[in-house]
Amino acid sequence: MRLDKFICKSTQLTKAEAIERIHDGDISVNDAVIINEATQVHESNTVIMDGKRLIAREFRYILMHKPAGTICSNIDEVYPSLFNYLDIENTAELHIAGRLDADTTGMVLITDNGRWSFNITSPNQKCSKVYRVGLSREIAADVAEKFKAGIKLQGEQKLTAPALLTVISAKEVLLTITEGKFHQVKRMFAAVGNRVVSLHREAIGEVRLDLEVGQWRYLTQDEVASFVRAD
């Protein structure tokens, strides 16, 4: 973890205040004064400020059912932030592991552990995300095979990674992908001549959405561990 983030996570200082204290030479790591805020520190390091050892608060792992008309941001913009539904402290430390569009509903994971969220968002980790998709037209019979083989999105050179399509009805499907390209689901269906009219994320990895709209809960230890790669 960066030194400035570690200080914020173990005090009530803002990032700007933490950086100022670092530049002023007020922080030591393992008895050495550090003035570079980007210095990496680890759990075993001894970080001292004002004569006291700093201990970072425990990481948090949250599941939320995102309502439509909210944005995956820490602050309100054109639409209100879904963080308005979180009644906990220090929400500025949190980020969303895999954002959804304002009109998309469903499961989001929220954390302050960047290393953990990397296992969810990096395409190389091949973490599955399951979407329930409503379509404007009936699904064509060959779409499942096309998605399985990978398709070319507008503006992209590489094909999409293999995706699993399960038909629920003529205009409703489940789509499982392991990437998170910009507007990927909508662009995939546009590439095969269809249009997404509703989009809802039901699952990420082994964790499924089990909350009502706007509700949230902490992940269990087993759920947190399911996103940690053994290697």
C-alpha positions as CSV (number, residue, x, y, z in Angstrom):
1,M,0.0,0.0,0.0
2,R,1.2,3.5,-0.7
3,L,2.4,5.4,2.3
4,D,-0.1,8.2,1.9
5,K,-3.0,5.7,1.6
6,F,-1.7,3.9,4.7
7,I,-1.7,7.1,6.7
8,C,-5.2,7.9,5.6
9,K,-6.3,4.4,6.5
10,S,-4.8,4.6,9.9
11,T,-5.8,8.2,10.8
12,Q,-8.5,10.7,10.0
13,L,-6.2,12.8,7.7
14,T,-7.2,13.5,4.1
15,K,-4.9,12.5,1.3
16,A,-3.6,16.1,1.0
17,E,-2.9,16.3,4.7
18,A,-1.2,13.0,4.7
19,I,1.1,14.0,1.8
20,E,1.9,17.3,3.6
21,R,2.9,15.4,6.8
22,I,5.1,13.1,4.7
23,H,6.8,16.0,2.8
24,D,7.4,17.7,6.2
25,G,9.4,14.7,7.3
26,D,6.9,13.7,10.0
27,I,6.7,10.1,9.0
28,S,9.2,7.3,9.6
29,V,9.0,3.7,8.3
30,N,11.2,1.2,10.1
31,D,13.1,4.1,11.8
32,A,13.9,5.8,8.5
33,V,12.2,9.2,7.6
34,I,10.3,8.9,4.4
35,I,9.4,11.9,2.3
36,N,8.0,10.1,-0.8
37,E,4.3,9.5,-0.5
38,A,4.4,6.7,-3.2
39,T,6.7,4.6,-1.0
40,Q,5.2,1.1,-0.6
41,V,4.6,-0.1,3.0
42,H,3.5,-3.5,4.2
43,E,1.7,-4.9,7.2
44,S,5.0,-5.8,8.9
45,N,6.5,-2.3,8.6
46,T,6.6,0.0,11.6
47,V,5.1,3.4,10.6
48,I,5.5,6.2,13.1
49,M,3.8,9.6,13.3
50,D,3.9,11.9,16.3
51,G,5.7,9.3,18.3
52,K,2.9,6.7,17.8
53,R,2.8,3.6,15.6
54,L,0.1,3.8,13.0
55,I,-2.2,0.7,12.6
56,A,-4.3,0.6,9.4
57,R,-8.0,-0.1,9.8
58,E,-9.1,-3.5,8.6
59,F,-10.2,-3.8,4.9
60,R,-13.9,-3.8,4.2
61,Y,-15.7,-5.9,1.6
62,I,-19.3,-4.9,0.8
63,L,-22.0,-6.3,-1.5
64,M,-24.7,-3.9,-2.7
65,H,-27.8,-4.2,-4.9
66,K,-27.4,-1.1,-7.1
67,P,-30.7,0.7,-7.9
68,A,-31.3,2.2,-11.4
69,G,-30.5,5.9,-11.7
70,T,-27.4,5.8,-9.5
71,I,-23.8,6.0,-10.5
72,C,-20.8,4.0,-9.3
73,S,-18.9,7.0,-7.9
74,N,-18.0,8.2,-4.5
75,I,-19.8,11.5,-5.1
76,D,-23.0,12.7,-6.7
77,E,-22.8,13.8,-10.3
78,V,-25.6,14.0,-12.9
79,Y,-27.0,11.0,-11.0
80,P,-26.8,10.3,-7.2
81,S,-23.9,8.2,-6.0
82,L,-24.8,4.7,-4.8
83,F,-22.6,5.5,-1.8
84,N,-25.6,7.4,-0.4
85,Y,-27.0,4.0,0.6
86,L,-24.0,3.2,2.8
87,D,-24.4,4.3,6.4
88,I,-20.7,3.7,7.4
89,E,-17.7,5.9,8.0
90,N,-14.8,6.8,5.7
91,T,-16.6,6.0,2.5
92,A,-14.0,8.1,0.6
93,E,-11.5,5.2,1.1
94,L,-13.8,2.8,-0.8
95,H,-14.0,2.0,-4.5
96,I,-16.2,-0.2,-6.6
97,A,-14.7,-3.4,-8.1
98,G,-16.4,-3.3,-11.5
99,R,-18.6,-0.4,-12.2
100,L,-22.1,-0.5,-13.7
101,D,-23.8,2.2,-15.9
102,A,-26.4,4.5,-14.3
103,D,-29.3,2.5,-15.9
104,T,-27.9,-0.9,-15.0
105,T,-29.0,-2.6,-11.8
106,G,-27.7,-5.4,-9.6
107,M,-24.7,-6.6,-7.8
108,V,-21.7,-4.4,-7.1
109,L,-18.7,-5.1,-4.8
110,I,-17.2,-2.3,-2.8
111,T,-13.9,-2.4,-1.0
112,D,-10.9,-0.4,0.1
113,N,-8.5,-3.2,-0.8
114,G,-7.1,-2.5,-4.3
115,R,-5.1,-5.8,-4.4
116,W,-8.3,-7.7,-3.8
117,S,-10.4,-5.8,-6.3
118,F,-7.7,-6.4,-9.0
119,N,-8.7,-10.1,-8.9
120,I,-12.2,-9.1,-9.9
121,T,-11.6,-6.4,-12.5
122,S,-8.5,-7.6,-14.4
123,P,-9.4,-9.7,-17.5
124,N,-6.3,-11.8,-16.8
125,Q,-8.0,-13.1,-13.7
126,K,-11.0,-14.4,-15.7
127,C,-13.5,-13.6,-12.9
128,S,-17.0,-14.3,-14.2
129,K,-19.8,-11.8,-14.1
130,V,-23.4,-12.9,-14.9
131,Y,-25.9,-10.5,-16.4
132,R,-29.6,-10.9,-17.0
133,V,-30.2,-9.0,-20.3
134,G,-33.5,-7.8,-21.8
135,L,-33.4,-7.3,-25.5
136,S,-35.4,-5.3,-28.0
137,R,-35.5,-8.1,-30.6
138,E,-35.8,-11.9,-30.3
139,I,-32.4,-13.5,-29.9
140,A,-31.0,-15.1,-33.0
141,A,-30.2,-18.8,-33.0
142,D,-26.5,-18.3,-33.8
143,V,-25.7,-15.7,-31.2
144,A,-24.6,-18.2,-28.5
145,E,-22.0,-19.7,-30.8
146,K,-20.8,-16.3,-31.9
147,F,-20.3,-15.1,-28.3
148,K,-18.6,-18.4,-27.4
149,A,-16.1,-17.9,-30.2
150,G,-15.6,-14.2,-29.5
151,I,-16.8,-11.3,-31.5
152,K,-15.2,-8.0,-32.6
153,L,-16.6,-4.9,-31.0
154,Q,-16.7,-1.6,-32.7
155,G,-13.4,0.2,-32.1
156,E,-11.6,-2.9,-30.8
157,Q,-8.9,-5.0,-32.5
158,K,-9.1,-8.1,-30.4
159,L,-12.1,-10.4,-30.2
160,T,-14.0,-10.6,-26.9
161,A,-13.1,-13.5,-24.6
162,P,-15.4,-16.5,-24.9
163,A,-18.8,-15.7,-23.3
164,L,-21.6,-18.0,-22.2
165,L,-25.1,-17.2,-23.4
166,T,-28.1,-18.9,-21.8
167,V,-31.6,-18.2,-23.4
168,I,-34.4,-17.7,-20.9
169,S,-37.0,-16.5,-23.4
170,A,-37.1,-15.0,-26.8
171,K,-36.1,-11.6,-25.5
172,E,-34.3,-12.4,-22.2
173,V,-31.0,-14.1,-21.7
174,L,-28.2,-14.7,-19.2
175,L,-24.8,-13.6,-20.3
176,T,-21.6,-14.7,-18.5
177,I,-18.4,-12.7,-19.3
178,T,-14.9,-12.6,-17.8
179,E,-14.0,-9.1,-19.0
180,G,-15.2,-5.6,-18.3
181,K,-14.8,-3.5,-21.4
182,F,-16.6,-0.2,-21.7
183,H,-20.3,-0.9,-22.2
184,Q,-19.3,-4.4,-23.1
185,V,-22.6,-6.2,-22.8
186,K,-24.5,-3.5,-24.8
187,R,-21.8,-3.4,-27.4
188,M,-21.8,-7.2,-27.8
189,F,-25.5,-7.3,-28.6
190,A,-25.2,-4.3,-30.8
191,A,-22.5,-6.2,-32.8
192,V,-25.1,-8.9,-33.6
193,G,-27.9,-6.6,-34.5
194,N,-29.8,-6.4,-31.2
195,R,-30.2,-3.8,-28.5
196,V,-30.1,-4.1,-24.7
197,V,-33.2,-2.6,-23.1
198,S,-32.5,-3.8,-19.5
199,L,-29.4,-5.0,-17.8
200,H,-29.0,-6.5,-14.3
201,R,-25.9,-8.1,-12.8
202,E,-26.8,-11.2,-10.8
203,A,-23.4,-12.7,-9.8
204,I,-19.7,-12.1,-9.6
205,G,-17.5,-15.1,-9.3
206,E,-19.0,-17.5,-6.8
207,V,-21.1,-14.8,-5.1
208,R,-24.7,-14.2,-6.0
209,L,-26.9,-11.2,-5.3
210,D,-29.2,-12.0,-2.4
211,L,-30.4,-8.5,-1.4
212,E,-33.3,-6.2,-2.2
213,V,-32.8,-3.1,-4.2
214,G,-30.7,-0.5,-2.3
215,Q,-29.7,-2.9,0.4
216,W,-26.1,-3.8,1.3
217,R,-24.1,-6.2,3.5
218,Y,-20.6,-7.2,4.3
219,L,-19.2,-10.2,2.5
220,T,-18.5,-13.3,4.6
221,Q,-15.0,-14.5,5.1
222,D,-15.6,-17.3,2.6
223,E,-16.9,-14.9,0.0
224,V,-13.9,-12.6,0.4
225,A,-11.6,-15.6,0.1
226,S,-13.3,-16.8,-3.1
227,F,-11.7,-13.9,-5.0
228,V,-8.2,-14.5,-3.7
229,R,-6.1,-16.5,-6.1
230,A,-4.1,-19.3,-4.7
231,D,-1.0,-18.4,-6.9
